[in-house]
């Protein structure tokens, strides 16, 4: 009997899980759902997917020491194919031996790879949840991974700096026993 290869531990393993989970969510999106509103205000499903795919390409390019091409449209007529291709490139970049030790340019300045990894994990997990909720498939969210990400955010001192920049809204009240994905989006200020 063959066993699946072990996944790396830590943030790289979490990125792998996030890519897989969000990939499953993206596979569930129908063409009619691309215009559906999402918890990410002002963005429909298509815009969230385009942003996510663009981010994966930009981060992978930064990890490999190359500049990412600037393109406003990444999803095209095949959101599932665009996501799958970007996820493959992204995963390969994060599995470089020096990925976490590298420094990368970001909109917030030059940051250590480990910091960018946590930010990137947030993007993939949160936007996956955004899409899952928008298409009525909260069952596809990984509540354990969402809870891990929420714990990581708290352990790193919270997200107030990002709230001040307008990237996240004020924390929303939610029951402590709510599913992990609901607690995560409430913490990020998404009222959904």
NUVOTI-97436 format. One record per residue (C-alpha): y, z, x; residue number from 1. Coordinates in steps of 0.001 Angstrom, whole numbers. Each point is the difference from the previous one (the first is absolute). Layout:
<atoms>
<atom><Y>Y</Y><Z>Z</Z><X>X</X><num>NUM</num></atom>
...
</atoms>
This chain:
<atoms>
<atom><Y>0</Y><Z>0</Z><X>0</X><num>1</num></atom>
<atom><Y>3402</Y><Z>-1023</Z><X>1378</X><num>2</num></atom>
<atom><Y>2866</Y><Z>2425</Z><X>-104</X><num>3</num></atom>
<atom><Y>3647</Y><Z>-922</Z><X>-261</X><num>4</num></atom>
<atom><Y>1971</Y><Z>344</Z><X>3217</X><num>5</num></atom>
<atom><Y>1912</Y><Z>3266</Z><X>266</X><num>6</num></atom>
<atom><Y>3690</Y><Z>-160</Z><X>-772</X><num>7</num></atom>
<atom><Y>2457</Y><Z>1422</Z><X>2474</X><num>8</num></atom>
<atom><Y>1344</Y><Z>3428</Z><X>-788</X><num>9</num></atom>
<atom><Y>3651</Y><Z>882</Z><X>-406</X><num>10</num></atom>
<atom><Y>2822</Y><Z>-2225</Z><X>-1105</X><num>11</num></atom>
<atom><Y>-1723</Y><Z>-3243</Z><X>1064</X><num>12</num></atom>
<atom><Y>-2942</Y><Z>884</Z><X>-2237</X><num>13</num></atom>
<atom><Y>2426</Y><Z>805</Z><X>-2797</X><num>14</num></atom>
<atom><Y>1722</Y><Z>-3365</Z><X>469</X><num>15</num></atom>
<atom><Y>-3413</Y><Z>-1686</Z><X>-188</X><num>16</num></atom>
<atom><Y>-751</Y><Z>1847</Z><X>-3252</X><num>17</num></atom>
<atom><Y>3437</Y><Z>-828</Z><X>-1398</X><num>18</num></atom>
<atom><Y>-425</Y><Z>-3691</Z><X>807</X><num>19</num></atom>
<atom><Y>-3388</Y><Z>-19</Z><X>-1734</X><num>20</num></atom>
<atom><Y>1130</Y><Z>1938</Z><X>-3069</X><num>21</num></atom>
<atom><Y>3181</Y><Z>-2007</Z><X>-425</X><num>22</num></atom>
<atom><Y>-2031</Y><Z>-3174</Z><X>507</X><num>23</num></atom>
<atom><Y>-2221</Y><Z>994</Z><X>-2918</X><num>24</num></atom>
<atom><Y>3100</Y><Z>632</Z><X>-2111</X><num>25</num></atom>
<atom><Y>1507</Y><Z>-3359</Z><X>974</X><num>26</num></atom>
<atom><Y>-3269</Y><Z>-1743</Z><X>-927</X><num>27</num></atom>
<atom><Y>367</Y><Z>1433</Z><X>-3523</X><num>28</num></atom>
<atom><Y>3467</Y><Z>-1522</Z><X>-539</X><num>29</num></atom>
<atom><Y>72</Y><Z>-2951</Z><X>-2393</X><num>30</num></atom>
<atom><Y>2619</Y><Z>-2743</Z><X>61</X><num>31</num></atom>
<atom><Y>1470</Y><Z>1353</Z><X>-3232</X><num>32</num></atom>
<atom><Y>480</Y><Z>3437</Z><X>1599</X><num>33</num></atom>
<atom><Y>2117</Y><Z>-1238</Z><X>2916</X><num>34</num></atom>
<atom><Y>3167</Y><Z>429</Z><X>-2087</X><num>35</num></atom>
<atom><Y>-931</Y><Z>3520</Z><X>-1196</X><num>36</num></atom>
<atom><Y>2449</Y><Z>2797</Z><X>857</X><num>37</num></atom>
<atom><Y>-1109</Y><Z>2575</Z><X>2566</X><num>38</num></atom>
<atom><Y>909</Y><Z>3592</Z><X>841</X><num>39</num></atom>
<atom><Y>1935</Y><Z>-1479</Z><X>2949</X><num>40</num></atom>
<atom><Y>3244</Y><Z>-509</Z><X>-1884</X><num>41</num></atom>
<atom><Y>1428</Y><Z>-3505</Z><X>-169</X><num>42</num></atom>
<atom><Y>-3227</Y><Z>-1565</Z><X>1286</X><num>43</num></atom>
<atom><Y>-2716</Y><Z>-1639</Z><X>-2029</X><num>44</num></atom>
<atom><Y>-3598</Y><Z>-313</Z><X>1219</X><num>45</num></atom>
<atom><Y>723</Y><Z>-3245</Z><X>1845</X><num>46</num></atom>
<atom><Y>2968</Y><Z>1524</Z><X>1854</X><num>47</num></atom>
<atom><Y>-2026</Y><Z>3084</Z><X>1001</X><num>48</num></atom>
<atom><Y>-2839</Y><Z>-2194</Z><X>1271</X><num>49</num></atom>
<atom><Y>2417</Y><Z>-2257</Z><X>1878</X><num>50</num></atom>
<atom><Y>1666</Y><Z>3013</Z><X>1624</X><num>51</num></atom>
<atom><Y>-3372</Y><Z>1515</Z><X>948</X><num>52</num></atom>
<atom><Y>-1349</Y><Z>-3223</Z><X>1501</X><num>53</num></atom>
<atom><Y>3266</Y><Z>-572</Z><X>1875</X><num>54</num></atom>
<atom><Y>-155</Y><Z>3547</Z><X>1400</X><num>55</num></atom>
<atom><Y>-3558</Y><Z>-471</Z><X>1212</X><num>56</num></atom>
<atom><Y>987</Y><Z>-3173</Z><X>1851</X><num>57</num></atom>
<atom><Y>3097</Y><Z>1626</Z><X>1532</X><num>58</num></atom>
<atom><Y>-1874</Y><Z>3106</Z><X>1186</X><num>59</num></atom>
<atom><Y>-2876</Y><Z>-2050</Z><X>1427</X><num>60</num></atom>
<atom><Y>2484</Y><Z>-2178</Z><X>1886</X><num>61</num></atom>
<atom><Y>1792</Y><Z>3067</Z><X>1374</X><num>62</num></atom>
<atom><Y>-3304</Y><Z>1524</Z><X>1127</X><num>63</num></atom>
<atom><Y>-880</Y><Z>-3171</Z><X>1868</X><num>64</num></atom>
<atom><Y>3439</Y><Z>-196</Z><X>1610</X><num>65</num></atom>
<atom><Y>1068</Y><Z>-3068</Z><X>-1931</X><num>66</num></atom>
<atom><Y>2774</Y><Z>-489</Z><X>-2493</X><num>67</num></atom>
<atom><Y>-1058</Y><Z>-558</Z><X>-3583</X><num>68</num></atom>
<atom><Y>1162</Y><Z>-3136</Z><X>-1667</X><num>69</num></atom>
<atom><Y>2585</Y><Z>652</Z><X>-2666</X><num>70</num></atom>
<atom><Y>-1170</Y><Z>-1332</Z><X>-3319</X><num>71</num></atom>
<atom><Y>1114</Y><Z>1019</Z><X>-3450</X><num>72</num></atom>
<atom><Y>-3174</Y><Z>-1285</Z><X>-1640</X><num>73</num></atom>
<atom><Y>-3384</Y><Z>1146</Z><X>1262</X><num>74</num></atom>
<atom><Y>-2093</Y><Z>133</Z><X>-3173</X><num>75</num></atom>
<atom><Y>334</Y><Z>-3618</Z><X>-1173</X><num>76</num></atom>
<atom><Y>-2446</Y><Z>-1106</Z><X>-2650</X><num>77</num></atom>
<atom><Y>-2863</Y><Z>2121</Z><X>1376</X><num>78</num></atom>
<atom><Y>923</Y><Z>3707</Z><X>118</X><num>79</num></atom>
<atom><Y>-3599</Y><Z>1029</Z><X>646</X><num>80</num></atom>
<atom><Y>-409</Y><Z>-2431</Z><X>2890</X><num>81</num></atom>
<atom><Y>3387</Y><Z>934</Z><X>1465</X><num>82</num></atom>
<atom><Y>-852</Y><Z>3701</Z><X>-136</X><num>83</num></atom>
<atom><Y>-3485</Y><Z>-512</Z><X>1488</X><num>84</num></atom>
<atom><Y>1364</Y><Z>-2069</Z><X>2900</X><num>85</num></atom>
<atom><Y>2774</Y><Z>2516</Z><X>718</X><num>86</num></atom>
<atom><Y>-2447</Y><Z>2914</Z><X>-186</X><num>87</num></atom>
<atom><Y>-2267</Y><Z>-1651</Z><X>2562</X><num>88</num></atom>
<atom><Y>2907</Y><Z>-528</Z><X>2409</X><num>89</num></atom>
<atom><Y>1315</Y><Z>3507</Z><X>-638</X><num>90</num></atom>
<atom><Y>-3379</Y><Z>1669</Z><X>526</X><num>91</num></atom>
<atom><Y>-578</Y><Z>-1866</Z><X>3264</X><num>92</num></atom>
<atom><Y>3424</Y><Z>1041</Z><X>1292</X><num>93</num></atom>
<atom><Y>-573</Y><Z>3683</Z><X>-778</X><num>94</num></atom>
<atom><Y>-3380</Y><Z>-98</Z><X>1730</X><num>95</num></atom>
<atom><Y>1588</Y><Z>-972</Z><X>3317</X><num>96</num></atom>
<atom><Y>-734</Y><Z>2798</Z><X>2494</X><num>97</num></atom>
<atom><Y>3710</Y><Z>615</Z><X>630</X><num>98</num></atom>
<atom><Y>1217</Y><Z>-186</Z><X>-3608</X><num>99</num></atom>
<atom><Y>887</Y><Z>3655</Z><X>-458</X><num>100</num></atom>
<atom><Y>1457</Y><Z>348</Z><X>3500</X><num>101</num></atom>
<atom><Y>2267</Y><Z>-3044</Z><X>-302</X><num>102</num></atom>
<atom><Y>3647</Y><Z>181</Z><X>-993</X><num>103</num></atom>
<atom><Y>1305</Y><Z>-2367</Z><X>-2627</X><num>104</num></atom>
<atom><Y>3332</Y><Z>-1138</Z><X>-1300</X><num>105</num></atom>
<atom><Y>542</Y><Z>895</Z><X>-3629</X><num>106</num></atom>
<atom><Y>2898</Y><Z>122</Z><X>-2433</X><num>107</num></atom>
<atom><Y>310</Y><Z>3653</Z><X>1104</X><num>108</num></atom>
<atom><Y>152</Y><Z>-727</Z><X>3730</X><num>109</num></atom>
<atom><Y>-2702</Y><Z>-92</Z><X>2660</X><num>110</num></atom>
<atom><Y>-2829</Y><Z>2285</Z><X>-1104</X><num>111</num></atom>
<atom><Y>-3362</Y><Z>1105</Z><X>1421</X><num>112</num></atom>
<atom><Y>-3015</Y><Z>-1838</Z><X>-1375</X><num>113</num></atom>
<atom><Y>-1350</Y><Z>3194</Z><X>-1571</X><num>114</num></atom>
<atom><Y>3187</Y><Z>400</Z><X>-2051</X><num>115</num></atom>
<atom><Y>-64</Y><Z>-3641</Z><X>-1067</X><num>116</num></atom>
<atom><Y>-3670</Y><Z>419</Z><X>-946</X><num>117</num></atom>
<atom><Y>852</Y><Z>2857</Z><X>-2388</X><num>118</num></atom>
<atom><Y>2840</Y><Z>-2032</Z><X>-1511</X><num>119</num></atom>
<atom><Y>-2251</Y><Z>-3041</Z><X>-331</X><num>120</num></atom>
<atom><Y>-2746</Y><Z>2055</Z><X>-1607</X><num>121</num></atom>
<atom><Y>2566</Y><Z>1192</Z><X>-2534</X><num>122</num></atom>
<atom><Y>1051</Y><Z>-3565</Z><X>-808</X><num>123</num></atom>
<atom><Y>-3543</Y><Z>-1210</Z><X>-595</X><num>124</num></atom>
<atom><Y>-1187</Y><Z>2997</Z><X>-2016</X><num>125</num></atom>
<atom><Y>3128</Y><Z>376</Z><X>-2130</X><num>126</num></atom>
<atom><Y>405</Y><Z>-3681</Z><X>-766</X><num>127</num></atom>
<atom><Y>-3702</Y><Z>-210</Z><X>-815</X><num>128</num></atom>
<atom><Y>512</Y><Z>2801</Z><X>-2529</X><num>129</num></atom>
<atom><Y>3134</Y><Z>-1765</Z><X>-1304</X><num>130</num></atom>
<atom><Y>-2062</Y><Z>-3113</Z><X>-725</X><num>131</num></atom>
<atom><Y>-2970</Y><Z>1936</Z><X>-1417</X><num>132</num></atom>
<atom><Y>2257</Y><Z>1793</Z><X>-2490</X><num>133</num></atom>
<atom><Y>1860</Y><Z>-3193</Z><X>-886</X><num>134</num></atom>
<atom><Y>-3227</Y><Z>-1795</Z><X>-928</X><num>135</num></atom>
<atom><Y>-1488</Y><Z>2979</Z><X>-1820</X><num>136</num></atom>
<atom><Y>-2670</Y><Z>679</Z><X>2625</X><num>137</num></atom>
<atom><Y>763</Y><Z>3511</Z><X>1225</X><num>138</num></atom>
<atom><Y>-3764</Y><Z>392</Z><X>330</X><num>139</num></atom>
<atom><Y>192</Y><Z>-2185</Z><X>3131</X><num>140</num></atom>
<atom><Y>2337</Y><Z>2390</Z><X>1825</X><num>141</num></atom>
<atom><Y>-1615</Y><Z>2143</Z><X>2703</X><num>142</num></atom>
<atom><Y>1048</Y><Z>3496</Z><X>-1068</X><num>143</num></atom>
<atom><Y>-1456</Y><Z>1573</Z><X>3136</X><num>144</num></atom>
<atom><Y>1976</Y><Z>-2329</Z><X>2277</X><num>145</num></atom>
<atom><Y>3145</Y><Z>602</Z><X>-2088</X><num>146</num></atom>
<atom><Y>-474</Y><Z>3773</Z><X>373</X><num>147</num></atom>
<atom><Y>-522</Y><Z>-412</Z><X>3771</X><num>148</num></atom>
<atom><Y>3212</Y><Z>-2007</Z><X>255</X><num>149</num></atom>
<atom><Y>1902</Y><Z>2594</Z><X>-2014</X><num>150</num></atom>
<atom><Y>-1304</Y><Z>2735</Z><X>2320</X><num>151</num></atom>
<atom><Y>1038</Y><Z>-2056</Z><X>3026</X><num>152</num></atom>
<atom><Y>3509</Y><Z>-403</Z><X>-1418</X><num>153</num></atom>
<atom><Y>306</Y><Z>3746</Z><X>-534</X><num>154</num></atom>
<atom><Y>-1442</Y><Z>758</Z><X>3456</X><num>155</num></atom>
<atom><Y>2602</Y><Z>-2278</Z><X>1591</X><num>156</num></atom>
<atom><Y>2845</Y><Z>1850</Z><X>-1707</X><num>157</num></atom>
<atom><Y>372</Y><Z>-2031</Z><X>-3164</X><num>158</num></atom>
<atom><Y>1884</Y><Z>-3177</Z><X>-811</X><num>159</num></atom>
<atom><Y>3557</Y><Z>1220</Z><X>-557</X><num>160</num></atom>
<atom><Y>1390</Y><Z>-2409</Z><X>2600</X><num>161</num></atom>
<atom><Y>-1518</Y><Z>-2895</Z><X>-1922</X><num>162</num></atom>
<atom><Y>1346</Y><Z>1353</Z><X>-3291</X><num>163</num></atom>
<atom><Y>3484</Y><Z>125</Z><X>1561</X><num>164</num></atom>
<atom><Y>-329</Y><Z>-3694</Z><X>908</X><num>165</num></atom>
<atom><Y>-904</Y><Z>-764</Z><X>-3612</X><num>166</num></atom>
<atom><Y>-3587</Y><Z>-1009</Z><X>780</X><num>167</num></atom>
<atom><Y>-1420</Y><Z>2724</Z><X>-2261</X><num>168</num></atom>
<atom><Y>1427</Y><Z>1802</Z><X>-2987</X><num>169</num></atom>
<atom><Y>81</Y><Z>3710</Z><X>-721</X><num>170</num></atom>
<atom><Y>-3389</Y><Z>1653</Z><X>-359</X><num>171</num></atom>
<atom><Y>-1286</Y><Z>-31</Z><X>-3578</X><num>172</num></atom>
<atom><Y>-1685</Y><Z>2989</Z><X>-1637</X><num>173</num></atom>
<atom><Y>-3756</Y><Z>-395</Z><X>-406</X><num>174</num></atom>
<atom><Y>-2993</Y><Z>2261</Z><X>-597</X><num>175</num></atom>
<atom><Y>-1691</Y><Z>1258</Z><X>3162</X><num>176</num></atom>
<atom><Y>-3361</Y><Z>-1195</Z><X>-1335</X><num>177</num></atom>
<atom><Y>1208</Y><Z>-3567</Z><X>-699</X><num>178</num></atom>
<atom><Y>-1955</Y><Z>-2789</Z><X>1732</X><num>179</num></atom>
<atom><Y>973</Y><Z>-648</Z><X>3614</X><num>180</num></atom>
<atom><Y>1714</Y><Z>-3308</Z><X>-741</X><num>181</num></atom>
<atom><Y>2175</Y><Z>1620</Z><X>-2679</X><num>182</num></atom>
<atom><Y>1005</Y><Z>2886</Z><X>2280</X><num>183</num></atom>
<atom><Y>866</Y><Z>-2483</Z><X>2764</X><num>184</num></atom>
<atom><Y>2237</Y><Z>-2207</Z><X>-2099</X><num>185</num></atom>
<atom><Y>1656</Y><Z>3047</Z><X>-1613</X><num>186</num></atom>
<atom><Y>803</Y><Z>1324</Z><X>3479</X><num>187</num></atom>
<atom><Y>1548</Y><Z>-3367</Z><X>848</X><num>188</num></atom>
<atom><Y>2172</Y><Z>102</Z><X>-3119</X><num>189</num></atom>
<atom><Y>-1782</Y><Z>-2684</Z><X>-1963</X><num>190</num></atom>
<atom><Y>176</Y><Z>781</Z><X>-3722</X><num>191</num></atom>
<atom><Y>-2925</Y><Z>-1907</Z><X>-1440</X><num>192</num></atom>
</atoms>
